[in-house]
């Protein structure tokens, strides 16, 4: 799968390091100390989450191509409070699992902050089939560039149709979806207030032989080493999470 890495800045690495710590601070309204979230009380444990379908553009970068397709998504409204943020869990290289709509740390954050939760399945995976087959010509539409545009279009339309355009949207993802979460914030900052990029390899490498080194990023964050990134970059990473409430 192709990755979009153009325009990435060193502060992305810091964002990946600190983003989970900063979200904790968001819930407490500041950065003077890291409080603990209460254990999530999911009122929807017995719920069966309905498959919903979003009309998505096939090729976001070809104005002459007006074709559309149906992209699967899920919604959890159990914790939403009027005026609360909107959380968007990004699907990756596999089917979107509705279990994420009733389990996971992001729902702890949702309960704490009164968030509405969406999960969008990645094109070409699960039940989200943009094309009739996986021919080489069709697979040119399978890229992180198209996936990011899918997210942007989904966020824009949902914002307009559900009255959420002015809410603070936060993107969530782990591994490859974590990369998408970070890139989503970088490429479409007017649409995404903050992102939680867990274990995200933001600098894609063929075969990725140095993958194990990235597991040390969290250790650098805990020990105070910030990979020689400037204080200004640190501010850019921290600020969106600190202003959620």
TAGILIN-V963313 format. One record per pair of residues at least 24 apart in sequence whose C-alpha atoms are under 10 Angstrom apart, sorted by sequence separation. I is the first residue (numbers start at 0). J is the second residue. If there is no record, write none. Layout:
# TAGILIN-V963313
I|J + I|J
This chain:
# TAGILIN-V963313
48|72 + 49|73 + 50|74 + 71|95 + 72|96 + 73|97 + 75|99 + 76|100 + 77|101 + 85|109 + 95|119 + 96|120 + 121|145 + 122|146 + 166|190 + 167|191 + 168|192 + 169|193 + 170|194 + 171|195 + 172|196 + 173|197 + 174|198 + 175|199 + 176|200 + 177|201 + 178|202 + 48|73 + 49|74 + 72|97 + 75|100 + 84|109 + 95|120 + 121|146 + 165|190 + 166|191 + 167|192 + 168|193 + 169|194 + 170|195 + 171|196 + 172|197 + 173|198 + 174|199 + 175|200 + 178|203 + 48|74 + 49|75 + 73|99 + 74|100 + 75|101 + 83|109 + 94|120 + 95|121 + 120|146 + 121|147 + 164|190 + 166|192 + 167|193 + 168|194 + 169|195 + 170|196 + 171|197 + 172|198 + 173|199 + 174|200 + 175|201 + 48|75 + 73|100 + 85|112 + 87|114 + 93|120 + 94|121 + 122|149 + 172|199 + 173|200 + 174|201 + 78|106 + 84|112 + 85|113 + 86|114 + 87|115 + 88|116 + 89|117 + 90|118 + 91|119 + 92|120 + 93|121 + 94|122 + 121|149 + 175|203 + 46|75 + 77|106 + 78|107 + 80|109 + 83|112 + 84|113 + 85|114 + 86|115 + 87|116 + 88|117 + 89|118 + 90|119 + 91|120 + 92|121 + 93|122 + 94|123 + 95|124 + 96|125 + 120|149 + 121|150 + 150|179 + 78|108 + 79|109 + 80|110 + 82|112 + 83|113 + 84|114 + 85|115 + 86|116 + 87|117 + 88|118 + 89|119 + 90|120 + 91|121 + 92|122 + 93|123 + 94|124 + 95|125 + 119|149 + 120|150 + 146|176 + 150|180 + 75|106 + 78|109 + 79|110 + 82|113 + 83|114 + 84|115 + 85|116 + 86|117 + 87|118 + 88|119 + 89|120 + 90|121 + 91|122 + 92|123 + 93|124 + 94|125 + 95|126 + 119|150 + 43|75 + 77|109 + 78|110 + 79|111 + 80|112 + 81|113 + 82|114 + 83|115 + 84|116 + 85|117 + 86|118 + 87|119 + 88|120 + 89|121 + 90|122 + 91|123 + 92|124 + 93|125 + 94|126 + 95|127 + 143|175 + 147|179 + 151|183 + 158|190 + 43|76 + 76|109 + 77|110 + 78|111 + 79|112 + 80|113 + 81|114 + 82|115 + 91|124 + 92|125 + 93|126 + 94|127 + 143|176 + 146|179 + 147|180 + 150|183 + 43|77 + 75|109 + 78|112 + 79|113 + 80|114 + 81|115 + 90|124 + 91|125 + 119|153 + 42|77 + 43|78 + 78|113 + 79|114 + 80|115 + 90|125 + 143|178 + 144|179 + 147|182 + 148|183 + 151|186 + 155|190 + 41|77 + 42|78 + 77|113 + 78|114 + 79|115 + 143|179 + 147|183 + 151|187 + 154|190 + 41|78 + 76|113 + 77|114 + 78|115 + 79|116 + 117|154 + 146|183 + 147|184 + 150|187 + 154|191 + 40|78 + 76|114 + 77|115 + 78|116 + 144|182 + 148|186 + 151|189 + 152|190 + 75|114 + 76|115 + 77|116 + 143|182 + 144|183 + 147|186 + 148|187 + 151|190 + 75|115 + 76|116 + 117|157 + 147|187 + 150|190 + 151|191 + 74|115 + 75|116 + 76|117 + 74|116 + 75|117 + 144|186 + 194|236 + 73|116 + 74|117 + 75|118 + 193|236 + 73|117 + 74|118 + 193|237 + 72|117 + 73|118 + 74|119 + 193|238 + 194|239 + 195|240 + 72|118 + 73|119 + 192|238 + 193|239 + 194|240 + 50|97 + 71|118 + 72|119 + 73|120 + 192|239 + 193|240 + 49|97 + 71|119 + 72|120 + 115|163 + 191|239 + 192|240 + 193|241 + 48|97 + 70|119 + 71|120 + 72|121 + 193|242 + 47|97 + 48|98 + 70|120 + 71|121 + 192|242 + 193|243 + 47|98 + 70|121 + 71|122 + 192|243 + 48|100 + 70|122 + 114|166 + 116|168 + 118|170 + 47|100 + 48|101 + 69|122 + 70|123 + 71|124 + 114|167 + 115|168 + 116|169 + 117|170 + 118|171 + 44|98 + 46|100 + 47|101 + 68|122 + 70|124 + 71|125 + 72|126 + 114|168 + 117|171 + 46|101 + 70|125 + 71|126 + 72|127 + 91|146 + 114|169 + 121|176 + 44|100 + 45|101 + 70|126 + 71|127 + 90|146 + 43|100 + 44|101 + 69|126 + 70|127 + 71|128 + 89|146 + 43|101 + 44|102 + 69|127 + 70|128 + 89|147 + 41|100 + 42|101 + 43|102 + 68|127 + 69|128 + 70|129 + 41|101 + 68|128 + 69|129 + 40|101 + 41|102 + 68|129 + 89|150 + 39|101 + 67|129 + 68|130 + 39|102 + 66|129 + 67|130 + 87|150 + 39|103 + 39|104 + 41|106 + 57|122 + 38|104 + 39|105 + 40|106 + 41|107 + 53|119 + 87|153 + 105|171 + 39|106 + 40|107 + 52|119 + 55|122 + 87|154 + 105|172 + 36|104 + 38|106 + 39|107 + 41|109 + 51|119 + 52|120 + 38|107 + 39|108 + 41|110 + 85|154 + 37|107 + 38|108 + 39|109 + 40|110 + 169|239 + 36|107 + 37|108 + 39|110 + 58|129 + 169|240 + 36|108 + 38|110 + 39|111 + 57|129 + 167|239 + 37|110 + 38|111 + 56|129 + 57|130 + 85|158 + 167|240 + 36|110 + 37|111 + 53|127 + 55|129 + 169|243 + 36|111 + 52|127 + 167|242 + 168|243 + 50|126 + 167|243 + 166|243 + 167|244 + 85|163 + 70|149 + 84|163 + 85|164 + 83|163 + 58|139 + 59|140 + 72|153 + 82|163 + 84|165 + 85|166 + 86|167 + 87|168 + 88|169 + 89|170 + 90|171 + 91|172 + 26|108 + 58|140 + 81|163 + 84|166 + 85|167 + 86|168 + 87|169 + 88|170 + 89|171 + 90|172 + 91|173 + 92|174 + 25|108 + 26|109 + 57|140 + 58|141 + 70|153 + 82|165 + 83|166 + 84|167 + 85|168 + 86|169 + 87|170 + 88|171 + 89|172 + 90|173 + 91|174 + 92|175 + 27|111 + 60|144 + 82|166 + 83|167 + 84|168 + 85|169 + 86|170 + 87|171 + 88|172 + 89|173 + 91|175 + 92|176 + 23|108 + 26|111 + 27|112 + 59|144 + 60|145 + 81|166 + 82|167 + 83|168 + 84|169 + 85|170 + 86|171 + 87|172 + 88|173 + 90|175 + 91|176 + 22|108 + 25|111 + 26|112 + 59|145 + 89|175 + 90|176 + 91|177 + 25|112 + 58|145 + 59|146 + 89|176 + 90|177 + 91|178 + 23|111 + 57|145 + 59|147 + 60|148 + 88|176 + 89|177 + 91|179 + 56|145 + 59|148 + 88|177 + 89|178 + 90|179 + 58|148 + 59|149 + 89|179 + 105|195 + 58|149 + 89|180 + 0|92 + 56|148 + 57|149 + 88|180 + 55|148 + 56|149 + 59|152 + 87|180 + 55|149 + 55|150 + 56|152 + 55|152 + 56|153 + 54|152 + 55|153 + 53|152 + 54|153 + 53|153 + 55|156 + 54|156 + 53|156 + 53|157 + 87|191 + 86|191 + 85|191 + 88|194 + 85|192 + 86|193 + 87|194 + 88|195 + 84|192 + 86|194 + 87|195 + 86|195 + 112|243 + 112|244 + 0|138 + 1|139 + 0|139 + 1|140 + 2|141 + 3|142 + 4|143 + 1|141 + 2|142 + 3|143 + 4|144 + 0|141 + 1|142 + 2|143 + 3|144 + 0|142 + 1|143 + 2|144 + 3|145 + 0|143 + 1|144 + 2|145 + 3|146 + 1|145 + 2|146 + 3|147 + 84|243 + 83|243 + 84|244 + 83|244 + 15|177 + 82|244 + 15|178 + 15|180 + 15|181 + 11|178 + 14|181 + 12|181 + 11|181 + 11|182 + 22|193 + 22|194 + 2|175 + 11|184 + 22|195 + 4|178 + 7|181 + 11|185 + 21|195 + 3|178 + 7|182 + 18|193 + 19|194 + 20|195 + 2|178 + 3|179 + 6|182 + 18|194 + 19|195 + 2|179 + 5|182 + 8|185 + 18|195 + 19|196 + 4|182 + 7|185 + 17|195 + 18|196 + 19|197 + 3|182 + 6|185 + 7|186 + 14|193 + 15|194 + 16|195 + 17|196 + 18|197 + 2|182 + 6|186 + 14|194 + 15|195 + 16|196 + 17|197 + 5|186 + 14|195 + 15|196 + 16|197 + 14|196 + 15|197 + 16|198 + 3|186 + 14|197 + 15|198 + 16|199 + 12|196 + 15|199 + 11|196 + 15|200 + 15|201 + 12|199 + 11|199 + 12|200 + 12|201 + 11|201 + 12|202 + 11|202 + 8|201 + 9|202 + 7|201 + 8|202 + 7|202 + 4|201 + 5|202 + 16|213 + 3|201 + 4|202 + 19|217 + 2|201 + 3|202 + 4|203 + 16|215 + 17|216 + 2|202 + 3|203 + 16|216 + 17|217 + 20|220 + 2|203 + 12|213 + 15|216 + 16|217 + 20|221 + 1|203 + 2|204 + 15|217 + 16|218 + 17|219 + 13|216 + 16|219 + 17|220 + 12|216 + 13|217 + 16|220 + 17|221 + 15|220 + 16|221 + 13|219 + 13|220 + 30|237 + 17|225 + 16|225 + 29|240 + 30|241 + 13|225 + 25|237 + 28|240 + 29|241 + 12|225 + 13|226 + 24|237 + 25|238 + 28|241 + 29|242 + 12|226 + 13|227 + 25|239 + 26|240 + 27|241 + 28|242 + 10|225 + 13|228 + 21|236 + 22|237 + 25|240 + 26|241 + 28|243 + 29|244 + 10|226 + 12|228 + 13|229 + 17|233 + 21|237 + 24|240 + 25|241 + 26|242 + 28|244 + 9|226 + 10|227 + 11|228 + 20|237 + 21|238 + 22|239 + 23|240 + 24|241 + 25|242 + 26|243 + 27|244 + 9|227 + 10|228 + 14|232 + 18|236 + 21|239 + 22|240 + 23|241 + 25|243 + 26|244 + 9|228 + 10|229 + 13|232 + 14|233 + 17|236 + 18|237 + 21|240 + 22|241 + 25|244 + 9|229 + 10|230 + 12|232 + 13|233 + 14|234 + 16|236 + 17|237 + 20|240 + 21|241 + 10|231 + 11|232 + 14|235 + 15|236 + 18|239 + 19|240 + 22|243 + 10|232 + 11|233 + 13|235 + 14|236 + 18|240 + 9|232 + 10|233 + 13|236 + 14|237 + 8|232 + 10|234 + 11|235 + 12|236 + 13|237 + 10|235 + 11|236 + 10|236
